[in-house]
Structures are given as structure tokens and as C-alpha cells.
Amino acid sequence: MENEFLQTEEAIVAALKTVFDPEIPVNIYDLGLIYKVNVDDENNVQIDMTLTAPNCPAVDFIMEDVRMKVEAVDNVKSVQVNLVFEPEWDKDMMTEEAKLELGLL
């Protein structure tokens, strides 16, 4: 059972890495926009995420892309995406790979 749970979590992360802000050539996971992913015992997923800026014009597109791609993961029953702004996002939340891709290293 634990192995199946870990596989589901890994598949969710892989799905999140396919979601991009249309204006930034790095996925939202590596940008550090995903704050929390919770998977309960019935494979319902709750995701807390943020944006690089509160007034991002692509918010609806990004959130729907997250929901659809995570919902498509095997064994996932439902997905709830919550938009949060605490803590406020900054570039230090990005992975080293994302910083390198954006020329910040």
C-alpha cells in the first residue's frame, strides 16, 4: 500500500512538472509555486499553490491545467487546487535548475 501511495505522489509531481506559466519557460513545480500536495487515504488530492505575482493574467489557465493534469494521474479520485499568497513567493523558492534555466545563476 505504501509503495502505491509513493508511486501516486511521484506521478503527481511528474504531472505538476508539465504545467507552465505561459510567460515563463520553467514548470510551476521547479519555480516553487507548489507549496503543498496532500493525498488522503482515498486518493483525494489537495494542492496549495501560489503565483509569481498576485495579478497574474494566466491564473485561471494555470489552475485548470494543474487540476486536469493531476486528475489524469492513475488512482487520483479528485483534485482541489487552492490559490494562496502566504508565504509570498520569491525567486529563492525556485530549484537550482530553474534558476539556471532563467539565467539567475
N, C-alpha and C positions, 0 to 999 in steps of 0.2 A: 504494500500500500504506500509506504513512504517513497519507494522508487517511482511509482506512478505520479505521486504528488510532485516530486522533484522534476520529473520529465515535463509535467504540466507547467510548472514555474519557468523552466528553461524555454519552453515553447512560447510562453507569454512574452518573455524578454526578447526572444528572437522576433516575434511579431511586432513588438514595440520598436525594434531597430529598423523596421521597414517604413516607419512613419516619419515624414519630413515636413518641416515648415517650408512652404513653397519659396520663401525668400532666403533660406539658409541651407547650404549643401551638406548638412550633417543631420543624422537622425535625432529624434527628440530624446531618446534614451541617453545617448552619448553627450547630448547638450546639457543633461542634468535636469530636464524638465519633468521627469517622473520622480515624484517624492515617495510614493508608497504604492505597493501592489499587495493586496491581501486576497488570499484564496481560502474560502471556508471549506468545511468538510464536504459540502455538496457541490463544490467547484463553481460557486458563485464568486465572481471577481470584482473587487472594488479597487479603483485606481485613483490616487490623488496626484494631480499634475498641475503644473503652472505654465506660464508663457514667459518669453524673454521680455515682453512688455505687456502691461495690462490692457492696452488698447490695440492689441494685435488684430489686424483685419481678417486673419485666417482662422480665428478661434473656432468657429463652427465646423469648418472643414477639418481641422486637426483633431478635434474631439470626436467627430463622427468617424474619422479614419481609425483612430485608436479603438473606439468601440467595435467597429466592424472587423478589424483585423484580429483583435483579441477574442471576439466572439467566434471567429472561424477556427480557433485552436481546438484540437480534439479534446474532449472531456469538459470543456468550459460550458457551463449551463447558462449563465447570464453575466453581463458586464455593466457596471455602473462607473462612470467617469466623473470625478469631482474636480472642478477647477478651483484651485486655492492660490493665494498670493502670500502666504506666510509659511516659511520664511521667503522673503523677496529673493528672486533668482539673481545670481550674478555669475560672471564668467568663471569664477573659481569652482563652480559646480560641474563644469564640463570635464570629460575624461581627457587624458593627455593626448589621445588620438584625435579628439575633436579640436583641441587647441592647435595641434599640428596642422590639421586639415584647413583650419581657418587662418593660419599664419600668425597665431598668437604665441608661439614658442620660438 
